[in-house]
Amino acid sequence: MQIADQFAETMEENFSVSILNNEGETQDGYVSSYGFAALIYNIKSKKYILFDTGNDANILIHNLKEAGVAVSDIQKIVISHDHQEHSGGLMGIYKKNPNLEIYVPVENQVKFNRKYPLAQVYGVEGILEIDENIFISGQLGNYLKEQSLLLKTEYGKKILLVGCCHPGLYDIFNAFNCTEDIKAIIGGLHDARSFTCLESVDFIGACHCTRNKDILEIRYPEKFHKIKVGENFLF
């Protein structure tokens, strides 16, 4: 059963977010691996979007199959930043489905154009809506360019997906001009030790590349969630 089929009669939720790559625990049938990948299903537009692709294409494709999603179902891929553990699985998806839209920080556009010539590669510099109520921040940071993804529900909830937070939590939150409105964050929080901007967040799904999970769990015991590969969240 595809993820889309599960929500055919659902009116309340706008998005499904499934964790397809992360280190650590897994749901039955899934495989863990170094890196990060999340599958977004937009219930309104009926489109699948991959946010990052993990380190290993074979593991990513295996976990997609476990989720009931074919590689051919994916129309768009957003790469947060050009590190192997976030983009390494992309070539495997591309070989099976070259008719993709790929969104990368604008600094990486030329490289990805050369590597994936049959895909439509977009270099993102500022905020861009890539699907109904799904926005990319555009590239942020100095020494390493990174972008994040924001989902906006019809009910005022905003869900932030991050790769590694190399530019810093505060810069990423501020990029979308809605610091007080973000209700969930999923992804890597890098080495952040100041979490003031998470005070208004209801759900903290810290994944790959989060060095201070212990601090987060102690400070926000009711908000912190230990992510497992294969978990699915509705927003």
QUIDAHU-V313726 format. One record per residue. N is the residue number from 1. RES is the residue in one small letter. PHI is phi in radians with two decimals (none if undefined). Layout:
n,res,phi
N,RES,PHI
N,RES,PHI
This chain:
n,res,phi
1,m,none
2,q,-1.31
3,i,-0.96
4,a,-1.02
5,d,-1.11
6,q,-1.16
7,f,-2.03
8,a,-1.04
9,e,-1.81
10,t,-1.54
11,m,-1.95
12,e,-1.44
13,e,-1.57
14,n,-1.87
15,f,-2.41
16,s,-1.94
17,v,-2.16
18,s,-2.01
19,i,-1.49
20,l,-1.92
21,n,-2.65
22,n,-3.04
23,e,-1.43
24,g,1.84
25,e,-1.23
26,t,-2.37
27,q,-1.33
28,d,-0.97
29,g,1.63
30,y,-1.62
31,v,-2.11
32,s,-1.56
33,s,-2.83
34,y,-1.13
35,g,2.09
36,f,-2.53
37,a,-2.74
38,a,-2.36
39,l,-1.82
40,i,-1.81
41,y,-1.98
42,n,-1.52
43,i,-1.14
44,k,-1.34
45,s,-1.58
46,k,1.06
47,k,-2.14
48,y,-1.74
49,i,-2.31
50,l,-1.63
51,f,-1.86
52,d,1.17
53,t,-2.31
54,g,1.17
55,n,-1.71
56,d,-2.34
57,a,-1.13
58,n,-1.11
59,i,-1.19
60,l,-1.05
61,i,-1.16
62,h,-1.02
63,n,-1.23
64,l,-1.05
65,k,-1.07
66,e,-1.07
67,a,-1.38
68,g,1.41
69,v,-2.09
70,a,-1.49
71,v,-1.00
72,s,-1.19
73,d,-1.33
74,i,-1.45
75,q,-1.79
76,k,-2.40
77,i,-2.29
78,v,-1.91
79,i,-1.80
80,s,-1.18
81,h,-2.82
82,d,-1.53
83,h,-2.05
84,q,-0.97
85,e,-1.31
86,h,-2.03
87,s,-2.18
88,g,-1.13
89,g,-1.46
90,l,-1.12
91,m,-1.07
92,g,-1.11
93,i,-1.20
94,y,-1.06
95,k,-1.10
96,k,-1.57
97,n,-2.62
98,p,-1.26
99,n,-1.45
100,l,-2.02
101,e,-1.79
102,i,-2.06
103,y,-1.99
104,v,-2.27
105,p,-0.95
106,v,-1.01
107,e,-1.09
108,n,-1.74
109,q,-1.08
110,v,-1.06
111,k,-1.05
112,f,-1.27
113,n,-1.06
114,r,-1.20
115,k,-1.38
116,y,-2.24
117,p,-1.18
118,l,-1.53
119,a,-1.54
120,q,-1.65
121,v,-1.74
122,y,-1.98
123,g,-1.63
124,v,-1.80
125,e,-1.85
126,g,-2.30
127,i,-1.03
128,l,-2.47
129,e,-1.51
130,i,-1.80
131,d,-2.80
132,e,-1.00
133,n,1.14
134,i,-2.16
135,f,-2.19
136,i,-1.76
137,s,-1.24
138,g,1.43
139,q,-1.20
140,l,-2.24
141,g,1.74
142,n,-1.85
143,y,-1.26
144,l,-2.35
145,k,-1.49
146,e,-2.51
147,q,-2.26
148,s,-2.18
149,l,-2.17
150,l,-2.16
151,l,-1.85
152,k,-2.02
153,t,-1.46
154,e,-1.26
155,y,-1.91
156,g,1.56
157,k,-1.44
158,k,-2.19
159,i,-2.04
160,l,-1.87
161,l,-1.95
162,v,-2.21
163,g,-1.44
164,c,-2.30
165,c,1.06
166,h,-1.01
167,p,-1.23
168,g,1.86
169,l,-0.98
170,y,-1.16
171,d,-1.14
172,i,-1.21
173,f,-1.03
174,n,-1.19
175,a,-1.07
176,f,-1.67
177,n,0.96
178,c,-2.59
179,t,-0.95
180,e,-1.39
181,d,-1.76
182,i,-1.33
183,k,-1.85
184,a,-2.62
185,i,-2.33
186,i,-2.33
187,g,2.42
188,g,-1.52
189,l,-1.89
190,h,0.93
191,d,-1.87
192,a,-1.02
193,r,-2.12
194,s,-1.86
195,f,-2.16
196,t,-0.99
197,c,-1.23
198,l,-1.59
199,e,-1.02
200,s,-1.61
201,v,-1.43
202,d,-1.63
203,f,-2.40
204,i,-2.06
205,g,-1.83
206,a,-1.36
207,c,-2.07
208,h,-0.74
209,c,1.18
210,t,-2.03
211,r,-1.37
212,n,-1.99
213,k,-1.06
214,d,-1.10
215,i,-1.14
216,l,-1.07
217,e,-1.15
218,i,-1.27
219,r,-1.31
220,y,-2.21
221,p,-1.09
222,e,-1.52
223,k,-1.78
224,f,-1.26
225,h,-2.29
226,k,-1.38
227,i,-1.26
228,k,-2.04
229,v,-1.11
230,g,1.77
231,e,-1.18
232,n,-2.24
233,f,-2.15
234,l,-1.88
235,f,-2.30
